[in-house]
Amino acid sequence: MTSIISEPGWHFVDRHRIALIDRVSDTVAILDKLLDKGLISEERFDAVRALNTTQDQMREIIKSVKSTNAAKDAFYEILNGMKALMPLMSELEGSQ
């Protein structure tokens, strides 16, 4: 299994922030899972959901989970568990 934290100490979410913002579009499913795990509040869910583009939504999702490695780990696991994102996750993990 690929390490979530690379040699220089950068977490997967930090290393691939731009690719995640540009290429992940199923933000509602991610928000639902973050809410279920208690990583965001209902208010945060609604605020992010109200943003116009998936790119803006992903920026805010990443901002919401950046505070701790545990939150980033949970976000990574959510992304890694989404069938539609398997090709992207494999590509990004291979580019480390």
TARA-V547696 format. One record per residue. N is the residue number from 1. PHI is phi in whole degrees, 0 to 359 (none if undefined). OMEGA is omega in whole degrees, 0 to 359 (NA if undefined). BURIAL is I if it has 16 or more other ideal C-beta (glycine too) atoms within 10 Angstrom, else O. Layout:
n=N phi=PHI omega=OMEGA burial=BURIAL
n=N phi=PHI omega=OMEGA burial=BURIAL
This chain:
n=1 phi=none omega=179 burial=O
n=2 phi=287 omega=177 burial=O
n=3 phi=289 omega=178 burial=O
n=4 phi=287 omega=179 burial=I
n=5 phi=252 omega=183 burial=O
n=6 phi=275 omega=182 burial=O
n=7 phi=311 omega=182 burial=O
n=8 phi=288 omega=179 burial=O
n=9 phi=93 omega=179 burial=O
n=10 phi=277 omega=177 burial=O
n=11 phi=286 omega=177 burial=I
n=12 phi=312 omega=182 burial=I
n=13 phi=297 omega=179 burial=I
n=14 phi=289 omega=182 burial=O
n=15 phi=296 omega=188 burial=I
n=16 phi=247 omega=183 burial=I
n=17 phi=307 omega=184 burial=I
n=18 phi=296 omega=179 burial=O
n=19 phi=297 omega=179 burial=O
n=20 phi=296 omega=179 burial=I
n=21 phi=298 omega=184 burial=I
n=22 phi=286 omega=193 burial=O
n=23 phi=244 omega=178 burial=I
n=24 phi=265 omega=183 burial=I
n=25 phi=242 omega=182 burial=O
n=26 phi=273 omega=186 burial=O
n=27 phi=288 omega=181 burial=I
n=28 phi=295 omega=178 burial=O
n=29 phi=298 omega=179 burial=O
n=30 phi=294 omega=179 burial=I
n=31 phi=300 omega=178 burial=I
n=32 phi=302 omega=182 burial=O
n=33 phi=290 omega=176 burial=I
n=34 phi=297 omega=178 burial=I
n=35 phi=295 omega=179 burial=O
n=36 phi=301 omega=181 burial=O
n=37 phi=275 omega=180 burial=O
n=38 phi=75 omega=181 burial=O
n=39 phi=273 omega=173 burial=I
n=40 phi=223 omega=178 burial=I
n=41 phi=270 omega=175 burial=O
n=42 phi=301 omega=181 burial=O
n=43 phi=296 omega=179 burial=O
n=44 phi=295 omega=177 burial=I
n=45 phi=306 omega=182 burial=I
n=46 phi=297 omega=181 burial=O
n=47 phi=295 omega=180 burial=O
n=48 phi=292 omega=181 burial=I
n=49 phi=299 omega=182 burial=O
n=50 phi=285 omega=180 burial=O
n=51 phi=293 omega=190 burial=O
n=52 phi=287 omega=185 burial=O
n=53 phi=241 omega=177 burial=O
n=54 phi=294 omega=178 burial=I
n=55 phi=296 omega=177 burial=I
n=56 phi=297 omega=178 burial=O
n=57 phi=297 omega=179 burial=I
n=58 phi=295 omega=177 burial=I
n=59 phi=303 omega=181 burial=I
n=60 phi=289 omega=176 burial=I
n=61 phi=299 omega=180 burial=I
n=62 phi=297 omega=177 burial=I
n=63 phi=300 omega=181 burial=O
n=64 phi=291 omega=184 burial=I
n=65 phi=255 omega=185 burial=I
n=66 phi=286 omega=189 burial=O
n=67 phi=292 omega=181 burial=O
n=68 phi=222 omega=175 burial=O
n=69 phi=296 omega=179 burial=I
n=70 phi=297 omega=178 burial=O
n=71 phi=293 omega=177 burial=I
n=72 phi=295 omega=177 burial=I
n=73 phi=299 omega=180 burial=I
n=74 phi=296 omega=177 burial=I
n=75 phi=297 omega=177 burial=I
n=76 phi=302 omega=180 burial=I
n=77 phi=297 omega=176 burial=O
n=78 phi=298 omega=180 burial=I
n=79 phi=299 omega=183 burial=I
n=80 phi=294 omega=181 burial=I
n=81 phi=271 omega=181 burial=O
n=82 phi=270 omega=184 burial=I
n=83 phi=306 omega=182 burial=O
n=84 phi=296 omega=182 burial=O
n=85 phi=263 omega=182 burial=I
n=86 phi=306 omega=179 burial=O
n=87 phi=299 omega=179 burial=O
n=88 phi=296 omega=181 burial=I
n=89 phi=297 omega=177 burial=I
n=90 phi=298 omega=179 burial=O
n=91 phi=298 omega=182 burial=O
n=92 phi=293 omega=178 burial=I
n=93 phi=295 omega=179 burial=O
n=94 phi=284 omega=184 burial=O
n=95 phi=265 omega=184 burial=O
n=96 phi=294 omega=NA burial=O
